[in-house]
Amino acid sequence: MKQTALIEEHRKLGGRLIDFGGWELPVQYTGVMDEHLACRSAAGLFDVSHMGEVLVEGADAEKFLYHLVSNDVAKIEIGMAQYSALCRPDGGIVDDLIVYRRAKDRYLVVVNASNTDKDFAWMQKIHAEGGFQCRLENVSAKWSQIAIQGRQAETILQSLTPAKLSEVKTFRFVENTVLSIPAILARTGYTGEDGFEVYLPWAEAPRVWQALLEKGTPLGMKPCGLGARDTLRLEVKYPLYGNELTDTTNPLEAGLGFATKLDKTDFVGKAAIAAAKAKGLARKLVGFELKGAGIPRQGYKLFDPDGTTEIGFLTSGTQSPSLKKPIGIGYVAANRSEVGTKVLVEIRANKIPAEVVPTPFYKRPY
């Protein structure tokens, strides 16, 4: 298995290590519930160094990314970040990602860990086909990424950097230093809380991790594993590749219309996505709240209230630590996607009542 630069830190903290897409990473330290609630009430510290990073640089960098992804990168200024989808010609999703504009012709593209090699190969293919004058470099092995999330995140990180973090707005970033180490500090995250994702040289991660723990622990911050990362993102209905997003998923049915600009001149998959929209979406991704006992999980089937007609399936589910109730997200037939629609979730041999509810399930109170 691959390991991040923080593997010894996880062992020292008693992290329970698992194989996550070929990476040895902590699923939890003290427990998913504790870590989740610490992030919601104070702050959580996450090792996300397994994520993939690709540099795109050169005269055609903007032109290439404009063609490659679903969102409009021409609209992002230097110091801004933008969420987007990488699509196939048939409209299926290769991955979801974030594009950071570092200079006029320099970008950082951050992709999901399990998809890094696939994504980079896809980017190279599109790059070669279009003859774009820009350079692609997979720097994933050179960079670490540490996320600090929660209402105390800015205070904790500010103690280690001269950057004026209060001036960095959501989905903006600065290039500065942390403990005198060159770093990108981005006000982005995957938890629904305020916070930062810090990109820095691979080998420097342990020093920054230790300093953040030292500053954050007195304020209630806890290191968080993959388990809490998943329950946190689920409460705000952030999609996970392999669950909500796949190569057979259309970005519009996945709720990514905000990041899919069909008014762009062109992008890979645009024609197929536009055709699907014109035809009318067959299914939509929605949130559910269970009204009976049971924990919804990926793959569970959804039925009409009479229990005879299958209308969809769950992509993710959990007992929500913040809301103290079972919640899930999944795809249902478009005509069953309205808030208030009653459904049944098949859990083992039982069909449990559930209802389509507004999302996100959780909204931060600050």
N, C-alpha and C positions, 0 to 999 in steps of 0.2 A: 504493500500500500504506500501511496505517497503521504508525506508528512509536511506540515507547515513548519515555519521557523519557531512556532510556539509550542511544539509538541511536549517539550520538557516542562513548560509552564503548566500545561494541562495536567500532566502527571503529578506535579508538585501540589496542585490544587485538588487532587483526587477525582479528576474528571473521569467519567465512564466512557471509554473510547470505543467507537464502533467504526465499521467500514461504511463510509458514505460516498458512494460513487467512486470508489477506489482511493478515497482519502481516509486517513485515520484521524477522526475528529471526535470531540466530546459531545455526547448526546445530552449529558447533564453533569452538574457538579453536586450541589446539595439537593436538587430536585426540580423538576419542571415547574411545579406550582410556585415554589419560592422564587425561582429565577424570573418567571413571568411577572409576578406581582412586584418584585423589586424594580423591574424595568418600567412598569406602569406607575409606580409611586415615587421612584427616585431615579435610578439609572441601571442599565445593563451593559456589560462589556462583552463583545463578541469577536471571536477569531473568524474572519471571513476571507482568509488568505487563499483559500481554495478557488475563489472566483477567478475568472479569466480576464486578462487585460491585453488589449491590442492597440498599438499606436498606428494612427493613420496620418501620414505627413506628406505634403507636397502640393504643387499647384492645383491639382484636381481633387484634393481631399474633400472639399465640400461637395463638389459635383458627384464624386463617387458615393459618398454617404447619402446624398439626396436620392440617388438612384437605388441604393441598397436597402434602405429602411423605410418603414411606413410613415413615420412622422416627418415634419419639415425642418431639417437641420439648417436650412438657410435662414431660419428665423431665430436661431440661438446666437447670442453674442459671446464674445470672449468672457470666460468666467461663469458661463451658464451651463446647466446640464439639462438633458431632455430624455424622457422615457420613450422607447420605441419598440417596434417588433421587426424581426428579421423574417421575411416571408419567402415561400417558394412560389414559383410561377402559378401553381394551382391555388394559391391563397393560404395554404397551410403554414403554420408557424414553425420556423426553424429554431427560434429562441426569442426571448424578450431581453432587452438590454438597456443600458444607459450610455448616452453619448455626452462626453464632456468636451467643450471647445476651449482649448488651451491657448490658441493663437489663430490668426487669420487662416492659416493652412496647416494647423496641428490639432489633432483630436485624440482623445482617449476613449476607447469603446470597452465597456465592462460587460462581460457575458457570464452566463451560469457555468459553474465549475464542470458539471458533467457534460456540457456541450462545447467546451473550449476548442477541442481539436476539430470537431464537426463544424463549428461556426467559422473557425479560421480557414478551413478548407473551402467552405462555401464562399467566404469573402474573397479568397484568392481566385476562385472560379469566376465570380462576377467581375472582379477586377481585370482579369485577363480577357474576358469576353468583350469588355467595354474599352479596353486599351487606355485606361485612365492613367494620367501622369501623377502618380502618388505612390508612396511606399507603405507597405503593411508589415508590421513586426509584432509577433506574439511575444510579449514581455512577461507573461504570467509567472515564469520561473524566477524572475528578477524582483518582483514586487510582492509585498505583503499588504494585507488590508485588515485594519482593525475598526470595528464599528462601536461607537459609544452612543447609546440611545436612552432617552428619558428626559424628564424635566430638569435634572441636574447635569445633563451632559455638557452644556455650554460652560457652566461654571467649572467643572472638573477639567475639561480640555483647555480652557483658557489659562489655567495655572501653569501650563506647560508650553505655551506658544506666544510669540509676540503679535500674532495676527489678531486683528480686532474682530472677534467672532460675532459680536452683536450686529455687525454690519453685513454679515454674510446671510442673505435671505435664503428661504427654502429653494432648493434646486439651483443654488449658486455655489461657487467654490472659490478658494484662494490657493495660490501656491506660495508656501511660506516654510516655516520650520517648526518641528516639535522636538524639544530638547536639543536644539541646534541641528537636527537632522532634516534634510530637505523632504518636504511632504506636500501632498495635495489634501486639503481639508474641505470636504464637501458636505453641505447641509442636505444630506439625503439619507435614506434608510429604508428598512423593511419591517418596521414594527408598528407604525401608526403614531409613534411618538416623535417629538422633536429630537434632533441628534445629528451626529456627524459620522461620516465614513472617512477614514484616514488612510491614504495610500502612501507607502514609504518603501525604501529599499528593504529587500527580503531579510537580510541579516540583522537589521536594526529593530525588528519588531519586538523581541523580548524586552529590551530596555524601555521602550515606550509602554508596552503592556504592564510591566512592573510599576512604572511611575503612575500610570492611570489607576491601577489598583490601590496604590498607596494614597493617592489623592481622593479617590472615589469611595473607598470602603467606609470612612467616617461619615459620609453623606448618605449611606444606605445602598450604594451601588454593589451589584454582585456580578461575577462572571456568569455568562449564560451560554448554555449549549444549544445544540440543534433542536432539541425538543421545545424549548421556550421560543426559539426563533420561529418555529412552525406555528405554535399556538398564537403567538403575537401577530403574525402576518395573517392568520386565518380570521382573527377577530375584526380585521379591517378589510377583509376580502381581497388581499393582494394575491395574485395568481402565482402558482408554482409550476415551473415547467415539468412535464411528466404527469401532472395531475390535471390542472385546469387548462394548460396549454400543451398541445402536441402538434405533430406535423399534419394531422387531419383536422385541426381546429382552425376555424376562421376567426380573425381578430375581432370582427364585429360581434359575433355570437359570444365571444369571450369577454365582452364588455370593454374592449380596447378601442372603441370608436374615437375617443378623445386623442388617441395617438396614431390614428389611421387617417391620413389626409388624402381623401379621394379627389380633392381639388388640385393636388400636385400634378405637374406635367406628366410624370410617370414615376413608378417605382416597381420593383420586382413583386409581382402578385396583384398589382392594382386592378387589372382587367378582370381577373377572376373574383376578387373581392367585390368590385362594383357590380358584377353580374349577380352575385349572391344577394347583394342588397336589393337590387332591382326585382329579383324573383321573390324576395321575402325570406327572412331568416327562418329556418326550420326549428331551431332551438336557441335557448338563451341560458346564460350562466346566472343563477340567482342564489340568494341566501335562504336558508331554512332554520326554523327553530322547532325542535322536537317538543311535543306536548305530552309525551309519555316517557317511561324509563328506557334507557338504552343510550349507547354512544354511537353516533353515525360515523362511518368510516368510508374511505375510498372504495368505490366499486359497488356499494350497496345500491340496489334497484329502487326506483321510485314508481309508485302506482297512483292511479286515480283513487278518490275516496272509497269507491266500491271495491277496490282491491283486485279488480280483474284486468285492467288495462295498464300495461307498463308505459310510463310517460317520460322516463329519464333515468339518470343515475347520479350518485354522489361522487364528487372528485376529491373532497377533503371533509373531515369532520373531527370534532373533539368535544370534550366537556370544557366549556369556556371558563378559565380561571377568573376572569374579570366579571363576567355576568352570572357565573354559577348556574349555568344551564347548558344543555347539549345543543350545539349548533353545527351546521354543515353548509357547504356550497356544492352546487352541482348543476348539471344541464337538464333542462326540461323542455318539452315541446313549447314552442313560442306562445301558443294559445293557453298555456298553463303557467305562464311566467308572471302574472300580475300579483302584486302584493296582496296578501289575504287569501290566496288560493290554497285550499286544503289538499294535502297529499298524504300518502302512506309511505313510510320508509321500511323496507324489508330488512330486518335485523335477525339473522339466523332464521328461525322458523316463524317469527312473529312479524306482523306489519304494525308499525308504530305511527300514530297520528303526528303530523307535522304541518307547518304552515310557511308559505313564502313570506318573508319579512323584509323590511327595508335594510339596506346595507350602506355603509359599514355597520356591523353589529356594535362596534365600540367607536366612540369619538373622544379624542383626548379633551379634557376639561380645561385646558389652558391655552 
